[in-house]
Amino acid sequence: GTKFPELVIQRPLDREERSHHTLILSATDGGEYPRSGTMQINVKVIDSNDNSPVFDQPSYVVEIPENS
């Protein structure tokens, strides 16, 4: 039968910490003469806006003309 492996991570990946991961997947069947295979998996972490905005002042006052 066909098996479908699943990759599970223990914590969220952070692009600022590391933008790429290289994994090696090895599989061996349970036959009398075991067959095996290996493949490299490259994971590219996309950027996410996970940082709150930072302001220099506690508040800002602006005026916008009525006809703008």
C-alpha positions in Angstrom: 0.0 0.0 0.0 0.9 3.6 -0.3 2.0 5.6 2.7 1.8 9.4 3.1 4.4 10.9 5.5 3.6 14.0 7.4 6.0 16.6 8.6 5.1 18.1 12.0 7.0 21.1 13.5 7.2 21.7 17.3 7.1 25.5 17.1 6.4 28.1 14.4 9.2 28.9 12.0 10.5 32.5 12.2 12.0 33.9 9.0 14.0 36.5 10.9 15.6 33.7 12.8 16.3 31.4 9.8 14.9 31.7 6.2 15.8 28.2 4.9 15.9 24.7 6.4 17.3 21.6 4.7 15.9 18.3 5.8 16.9 14.7 4.9 14.1 12.2 4.7 15.1 8.5 4.8 12.6 5.7 4.4 13.1 1.9 4.6 10.4 -0.7 3.9 9.8 -3.7 6.1 10.5 -6.4 3.4 12.7 -9.5 3.8 15.3 -7.6 1.7 14.7 -4.0 2.9 14.8 -1.3 0.3 15.5 2.2 1.3 15.6 5.7 -0.2 16.7 9.1 0.8 15.7 12.6 -0.4 16.6 16.1 0.5 13.7 18.5 1.3 14.4 22.3 1.1 12.0 24.5 3.2 11.8 28.2 2.4 10.1 30.2 5.1 8.1 33.1 3.8 8.0 36.4 5.7 5.0 37.3 7.9 4.3 40.6 9.5 4.6 39.3 13.1 6.0 42.4 14.6 3.9 45.1 16.2 4.4 48.7 15.0 6.7 50.9 17.0 6.0 54.7 17.3 8.4 57.4 18.6 5.7 59.3 20.4 2.8 58.2 22.5 0.3 60.2 20.3 0.3 62.3 17.1 -1.9 65.3 16.2 -2.6 66.0 12.5 -4.9 68.3 10.5 -6.4 67.3 7.2 -8.0 70.0 5.0 -11.7 69.4 4.3 -11.2 69.3 0.5 -8.2 66.9 0.4 
